[in-house]
Amino acid sequence: MASLIDGKKIAKRLTHEVAADVIDFVEQTGTRPTLAVVLLGDDPASCVYVARKLAACREIGITSVEHRLPSTTSQFGLFSLIDQLNSDPAVHGILVQLPLPHGLDPSTILDRIDPRKDVDGFHPVNFGRLSSGTDALVPCTPLGCMMLLESVVHNFKGLHAVVIGKSNIVGKPISLLLLERACTVTITHKLTRNLPDITRSAEIVVVAAGHPELVKGNWIKANAVVVDVGISRVSGPDGRPRLVGDCARQELSHARAITPVPGGVGPMTVACLLANTVRAALKQHRAQPTLRRA
Ligand code: NAD
């Protein structure tokens, strides 16, 4: 029977470690790590995500400041807020909640954030650093996926890892992280041919397609480790909505380990945002790397 990788437990442990780092940071610098969260409009899902992130910061003593702007905000208006946050030494991290309202180009907006404050790790400078294996702020979801994998895989060298999905926020960065650990990585997407044959040869499968229960039992070889990033709301047999991942989990009992949905990758994403905020704060203060997760 495949073991479940408990994302809630691992995220809780990471959050405790980051909370200890916050205490050390305050002692060393006399300031608190501070995250600015920018939310445009009132998309209900975005409001929930932002509220969760702000609450998580509060719980461990990271100062979080919410900047709510109307959905009609122009690119110029958003740039001027980002510029102000970039130049404010009291702000260590900046997060612009996606998706942005229609008419605003996310990549132009994200490129405006100071890469040192880019706690989402989406800036091209951080992506470039990740690609070259140098010190980057790594996007939270792939960073969390790696930590989940590390909880069950002790030697990544030479393992075949198949990543399903090539998005900039999950598929590409997790592929780079796996490559950095010396896996042989195959990146696949919706036009990939013979996907089941490709995944069947993998020891590690990370699926981030947003396609409910795409990965069937006969796509996965025995003892593979599977990280299911996808999260979709579908109608259950009783007509009630339920959350499902990109894997038909009940068919994957022959895998070695798999992340559940919910309770797998999701909790890690928020915990990694906290970790990235403290990391960004530390780098900006050029503190000696004596903190536990520096
Ligand atoms: P995206 O839509 O940007 O990218 C999806 C990728 O999957 C694309 O590269 C596409 O080619 C590929 N794909 C789609 N259908 C496919 C198929 N049938 N076969 C093979 N490849 C296919 O999505 P994203 O932002 O990378 O997110 C992917 C999923 O992960 C979504 O369900 C999203 O909600 C979830 N997600 C979860 C978290 C979390 O914290 N738990 C964070 C980010 C994304």
Residues whose N, C-alpha, C, O or C-beta is under 5 A from the ligand:
A	BS01	NAD	T141 I164 G165 K166 S167 V170 G171 T188 H189 K190 A208 A209 G210 H211 V229 G230 I231 S232 V265 G266 T269
